[in-house]
Amino acid sequence: MKDKVYVDLPPFTGRNVPIAEIAKAMGKDAQYIRVAIQKGLLKFGVAMKMDNSSEFSYYCSDRKVWEETGYFRDVTEAKVG
């Protein structure tokens, strides 16, 4: 019989992790992260360009960022106090 391993997951909230925060955690430039998301190379985020706009909007959920990079920052603890 195999032993079961239980892992406590971080307290995900679905927050949009800022590109600058992800870049710092990965040791990359923010523009590198943006372009890689746009090209589909980084799977933890989505880039959306609205009609009549030249700018992209990004959404990177805390869970997806953690799953792909191992990075997580608990913002619930930061707000307490």
Phi, psi and chi 1 to 4 in degrees:
 res  aa     phi    psi   chi1   chi2   chi3   chi4
   1 MET       -  132.5 -176.6  172.6  150.4      -
   2 LYS   -81.5  143.5  -67.8 -175.8  177.8 -177.0
   3 ASP   -75.1  143.9  -68.4  -28.0      -      -
   4 LYS   -93.9  141.5  -68.2 -176.3  179.8 -178.1
   5 VAL  -115.7  126.6  176.8      -      -      -
   6 TYR  -110.1  135.7  -65.0   91.8      -      -
   7 VAL  -121.3  133.0  177.6      -      -      -
   8 ASP   -79.5  124.8  -71.0  -28.1      -      -
   9 LEU   -87.3  152.2  -65.2  176.6      -      -
  10 PRO   -60.7  157.2  -23.1   34.0      -      -
  11 PRO   -78.7   78.5   28.5  -33.8      -      -
  12 PHE   -63.1  142.1  -58.3  115.3      -      -
  13 THR  -120.8   -9.6   62.4      -      -      -
  14 GLY    84.0   10.1      -      -      -      -
  15 ARG   -62.1  151.3   82.8  174.5  177.8  105.8
  16 ASN   -84.2  107.8 -176.1   15.4      -      -
  17 VAL   -74.1  123.7 -176.5      -      -      -
  18 PRO   -61.1  143.5  -21.4   32.3      -      -
  19 ILE   -55.0  -42.8  -62.5  -67.3      -      -
  20 ALA   -61.1  -37.9      -      -      -      -
  21 GLU   -67.6  -42.8 -176.2  178.5  -27.3      -
  22 ILE   -63.8  -44.7  -63.2  166.9      -      -
  23 ALA   -59.6  -44.3      -      -      -      -
  24 LYS   -63.0  -43.8 -176.8  176.4  179.1 -177.4
  25 ALA   -64.3  -33.4      -      -      -      -
  26 MET   -91.3   -8.1  -67.6  178.8   66.9      -
  27 GLY    70.7   33.5      -      -      -      -
  28 LYS  -124.1  165.8  -63.7  -71.5 -175.8 -174.4
  29 ASP   -76.3  145.7 -176.7   75.6      -      -
  30 ALA   -59.0  -37.0      -      -      -      -
  31 GLN   -65.2  -35.7 -172.5   63.7    9.8      -
  32 TYR   -58.5  -46.0  173.0   92.1      -      -
  33 ILE   -64.1  -45.4  -56.8  -62.1      -      -
  34 ARG   -59.1  -49.3  -73.1 -173.9 -161.4   96.3
  35 VAL   -65.7  -40.5  171.1      -      -      -
  36 ALA   -64.6  -36.2      -      -      -      -
  37 ILE   -67.7  -44.8  -69.2  170.7      -      -
  38 GLN   -58.3  -39.0  -69.6  171.9   24.0      -
  39 LYS   -83.7   -3.7  -67.4 -178.2  179.0  -82.7
  40 GLY    80.1   13.9      -      -      -      -
  41 LEU   -80.0  -32.7  -59.3  172.7      -      -
  42 LEU  -104.8  118.8  -67.2  176.2      -      -
  43 LYS   -88.9   -1.8  -54.1  -66.4 -175.0 -168.3
  44 PHE   -85.4   -3.0   54.7   70.9      -      -
  45 GLY  -139.6  163.7      -      -      -      -
  46 VAL  -125.5  145.4  -66.5      -      -      -
  47 ALA  -117.8  133.1      -      -      -      -
  48 MET  -130.6  130.2 -171.1  166.8  176.1      -
  49 LYS  -109.8  119.5 -172.4  173.8  178.1 -176.7
  50 MET   -76.6  152.3  -58.0  -56.8  -74.0      -
  51 ASP   -57.7  146.0  -68.8  -22.3      -      -
  52 ASN    62.1   27.5  -58.6  -39.3      -      -
  53 SER  -137.1  150.1  175.7      -      -      -
  54 SER  -103.3   -1.1   60.8      -      -      -
  55 GLU  -104.8  148.0  -65.1 -177.2   12.0      -
  56 PHE   -96.4  152.3  -77.0   86.2      -      -
  57 SER  -115.5  141.3 -179.0      -      -      -
  58 TYR  -120.4  145.1  -60.9   88.9      -      -
  59 TYR  -132.4  122.2  176.2   70.5      -      -
  60 CYS  -129.1  101.5  -56.7      -      -      -
  61 SER   -69.5  145.6   77.7      -      -      -
  62 ASP   -59.2  -35.1   56.0   -5.1      -      -
  63 ARG   -67.7  -46.1 -176.7  178.4 -171.8  122.9
  64 LYS   -64.6  -40.9  -71.4  -72.8 -173.2 -175.5
  65 VAL   -60.3  -44.8  170.3      -      -      -
  66 TRP   -63.7  -44.0  175.2   77.8      -      -
  67 GLU   -61.5  -37.8  -72.2  173.6   -8.4      -
  68 GLU   -87.6  -30.7  -64.1  -66.7  -38.6      -
  69 THR  -119.8  -20.1   68.4      -      -      -
  70 GLY    86.0   -1.1      -      -      -      -
  71 TYR   -88.1  133.5  172.3   75.8      -      -
  72 PHE  -150.9  137.1  179.2   79.9      -      -
  73 ARG  -125.9  122.7 -177.8  169.5   65.8   91.0
  74 ASP   -80.8  102.5 -171.2   -7.9      -      -
  75 VAL   -80.6  -15.3  -65.1      -      -      -
  76 THR   -67.9  -35.5   57.7      -      -      -
  77 GLU   -72.0  -33.5  -71.3 -179.0    3.1      -
  78 ALA   -67.2  -28.6      -      -      -      -
  79 LYS   -83.6  -17.2  -68.8 -178.3 -179.7  177.5
  80 VAL   -76.7  135.5  174.4      -      -      -
  81 GLY   115.9      -      -      -      -      -
